Amino acid sequence: MDRRKFLSVTGATATAAVGGCISPGSTGGRSTLVVGTYSSFIDSPSSSPGAWLKEEFESEFDTDLVYQTPSNELNHYVQRKQAGVDIEADVYLGINIEDLVRIDRELDESLFAESGDIEGSEDVRSGLAFDPQNRAVPYDTGYVSLVYDGTQMTAPETFDGLLADDVAGDLIAQNPGSSSTGQAFLLHTIKEYGTDGYLDYWADLQDNGVQVLGSWSDAYGAWSSGEAPMVVSYSTDQVFADQEGQNLEKHQVRFLNDQGYANPEGMARFAGSEQSEAAREFMSFMLRPEIQGEIAVQNVQFPATDTAEVPSDYAELAQEPPEPVTFTYEELQGQVSEWIGDWERQFASN
């Protein structure tokens, strides 16, 4: 999820093997589990759960955990599958529903295997499971919302309110073709205005001066530097701000129409992995209450399970929407790329 890329640093830590340098198997009598993920899951300069998870997992299981962080993330494995070469990883962390729809469309054979019996999966919160084929298991979730500087303004309460003259030029969003955050916000507007009305709404947003940047990092950075008082981001923003000692009044959260678009992240075992048992142990480990709580804090997201042990101060700062909304896999299948393509053509022409 690109929410965390803003905090990433160049290079890989000692816990990471980039782009297939280490293959699954065993070393020194211990088995090796290779986990692909996005780089800031393990090497953010503020907090990230990867190194802590590696230490905790290896202290309990007779398995060495090795991370891969290819620069093109999940696409790295899609391309290897298309080329007919070994995936050279066992598990992927960070897949969302839109990723799953896309790769299922692009590949003739599934990139991932059915999860099987994962202890703790019954504790995943209602509405977060997104894979009808039971391959991806959620391990955290975010809710896409507005974040605004409360020292400068009070954000509108509705989508229509973003079209008012007094907030002209005040919103920064992301390109849905290159940002998962931007894609979630686009999908939320489709939920609100339907496939027949969302392009008209975006044309009105353009007329009202919305700024669309390529990634969450670009948008959040521009907002942080004061280019505009509102940005499309995540409702856990005050957790991040508090960790950094920032003024929480400048990090206010607004759920438009009292809704937040749910964007769960999942983990899945690669089809063909020879480490199926170690993969299941790792996925079950990820769903333990104490592990879920630590992932939430260090990855600045919500836990995926009802049993997570989250610190009280985190629970006070992380805001859940009155009404979470999302599309299902079946609703997105064969649609999301077309919706994004139509948006890109219209946005470029205006």
N, C-alpha and C positions, 0 to 999 in steps of 0.2 A: 504494500500500500504506500502511495507516494507521500502520505502524511509524514512518514518518518524520514524520507529522503532529505528533508530540510536540515536534519541534524547529522547527516552522514559525513564522513571524512574520506579523503582519497586513500586508496590502498586497502589492504586486508590485514586483519589482526592475525595473531598466531593461531587462532582457532579456525581460520578459514583456509580452504583450498579453492582457488578460483578456476572455474571453467574446466573441470575434468582432470585436474592434475593428479588426483588420488582416486583410485577405483574402489568400488565396494569389495569387501572380502575380509581377510583377517590378518592381524599383525601381532607377532610376539605371543601367540596363544590366545589373544583376545580378538573377538570379531570387530569389524569396522562397519559403522553405519554412516553413509554419506547422505547429508541433508542439504538440498538446494534451497536457497532463500534469497531475499533482497538484502543488499549489503548493510543497510542501517539496522537490520535486525540484530546484527552482531557487533557493529563498529561505530555506533553513534557516540560522539564525545560527551553527551550528557548522561543518558541512560539507554540501555538496550538489553534485552533479555538473553541474547545468544550465549555469551560467555558464562553467565550464571547457570543457564540450563545445561550447558556442556559439563560443567563441574559437578552439578547435582546428579545428572544422569550417570556419568562415569563412576561416581563414588558408589553407586548402588548396583549397576549392571556391569557384567563382564564384557563391555562393549565400548570401543572408542568412537566418539561422536566427532565427525569431521564435516565442516560446512563447505559448501560451494556457493560462491556469489558471482555468477557470470554477469557481465555488464548489461546484457539484454534480458536478464532474469528468466522468466518462464519461457520466453521465445527461444532461448538457447536449447531447451529440451525439445520443444516442438520441432525445431530445425534438425536436431539430431534424429528424431523419430522419422521425419520426412526423408532424411538422407539414408535411413536404414542402418545407422551405426549405433553402437551401444550408448545407452543413456548415461552410464557411469555415475548414477546416483540412485538412492533407494527411496527417499521421501522428499516431497516438496512442501515448504511452508510459505503461505502467502497467496494462495489461489482464491479468487472470488468468483461469484456466479457469472459475471460477464466474461472472465477468462475461460471458464469451463465451456460456456456456450460457443465461444470463438474456436477453441482448440478442437472441440467435437465436430465443428463444421469443417475445419481445415484438414483433419486427419481421418484416414480411412479406418484405422484401428485406435482404440482408446489409449491415451497416454498413461492412464492410471488404472490400477486394479481395484476391485471392490474391497472395501476396508475390512470386512470380516468382523469378528468379535472384538470390539474395542471397549475395554472396561472404562466406564465413566461416560460413554456416549449417550446413555439414557438420561444423563444430567444436563445435556445441552438444552438451553432455553428454547421454549416453544417459539417457532417462527424463524429460527436461525438456520436450520438445516436447509441446504439449497440444492443438493445433488440427488435427483430422483434415482440414480443408479448406485447410490451409497458408496461412492468412491471418496469424496471429500468430506471431512469431518471438521466443523467449525472449532476454532480454538480461541478466537476473540472477535469482537465486532466494534465498529465505529458508527456514529450517526452523523451524516453530513448535514450541516446547518450553516447559518451565518455567524461570523464572529465580527464584532464591531467595537469601535473605540467609544466607550460610554462617556468619556470626558469631552467628546466632540458632538455627539448626536445620540438620539434614540432611534434604533432601527425600526423600519416598518414591521408590522405584525403579519402581513400577508404578501403573497406573490404579487398581487395587483398593486400593493403599496410601493413596490420597487419601481413602479412606472410614474410615480408622482414627481412633479417638477422640483420639489424641494430636496429630492435625493438624486437629482441628475448628476451623473459622473461619479457617484459615491461608491459604486460596487465594482469589485475585482473578482472575476471568475476564472475558470480554467477551460482549456480546449478539451472537449470530451473525446476527441480522437487520440489524445496523447496523455491524458490524465485520468486516473480512476476516480478522483474527487470530482473533476469536471463531468465525467460520464455519469456519476451518481446524481449530480445536480440536474443535468439534462434529463435523466430518467424521471426525476421528481417532477420536473415541469411537464413531462408527458403524462405522468399520473394525474397531474392537476388539470391540464387543458386538453388531454387526449391527443391522438395522432393527427386529428384534423385541426387542432388549435395551437400546438406547441410552437410551430414555426412562426405563426403570427405573434405569439407572445415574445419570442426571441427577437423578432424584428422591432417590436416596441422597446425591448430592453436596449437594443442597439441605438435606437432613436434617443433613448434616455442616457446614453453615454456609458454603458457597461464596458469595462475593459476586460478582455479575455487574453490570458497569457498561457504559455505552453504547459506548465506543470504546476502542481501545488506549491512546490518550492519557490518558483518564480512569483506566483501570486501572493503567497504569504510574506515573502521577502519584500515585495512592493508595498503591501499593506503595512508591514512593520516599519518601513521607512517613511510612512505618511503619505503615500501617493493617493490613497483614498481611505475613508473611514470604515468601509465594510469589505469583507472577503468571504468567499465560500470556503469553509474549513470544517472542523469537527467539534462536536459538543464536549469533548474532553479538553478543550483548549486551556481552561483555567488550571488543570492539572499541570500541564507543561509550563504555563506562566508562573505558577507557584513554585515549581522546581527551580525556575530560573530567577526567582526573587523579584518578579515584575509586578507592576501595579495591576491588580485584578480588575479595577474599574475600566482599564483600557482593553480588557479581554472579556467582553460581555458576549453571551450566546443568545441568538434568536432562532427559535423554531418557527419558520414561516407556516402559517395556518395551523400552528400547534403540532407540526409534523417534523420528523427527521427521517432522512432516507437511510435505512439500515444497510451497512456494507460489511458483512461478516467476512473474515479471512478463514480459509480452511487449510487442512493438511491432507495429503494423500500419498499413498505408496505407488511408486512407478511400476507399471506392468513389466514383468520380466525381472524384477529385483530378486536376487537370491537370498536376501536378508529379510524374508517375510516375517519371521518370528521377532527379530530385533525391531523391525519397523512397527509391529503391533505393540510391542512393549513401550517403544518411544511415544507412540500416539496415545496410549493409555496414560503414560506418565504425564503428558501434556495436559490431561484433563483432571488431574488430581486437584483438590480444592486449594492447597497451598501453592501449587505451581500456577494454577489459573490466576490467583491473586497477584503473584509476582510478575507474571507476564503482563497483566493489565497495568500495573504501576510502571514497569520499565518500558513497555511499548506504547504507553499513553492511549490505551483503548479500554473497552469494557470486556470483562471476562465472558466466555461463551456459555458457562454453566451456571446453574442455580446454586451450586454448592461452593462456589469460589470464596476464599477467605481474603477479603479486601480491607485494607486499613480504613479506619473511620474518617480520617481527613481526606482520603481519596474519594470515598463515597459522597462526601459533602461537596466536592469540587466538580466531579464528573456529572454531567447533566444528561438525563434520559428524556427523550421527547414524550409528551403526553400520548402521541400516536405514532409509532414507527410505521413506515411504509416501505414497500419494496416490490419489485417484480419477481415472479417465479421463473424458474428455468424454462418451463413450457411457454410462458408469455414472451420471454426474450428470444427463444429459439427462432432463428430465421428472420428476426426483426431488428435487433440492436444495431447491426452494421448498417442496415438500410437507414435507420433513424439518424445515426451519426453522419452518414454520407449526405443525407438531405440537409442536415444542419450545416455541414461544412460548405456545401455549395451555396446555400442561401447566405451564410455569414460572410463568405468571401465576396459575394456579389453586391452586398449592401455597403 
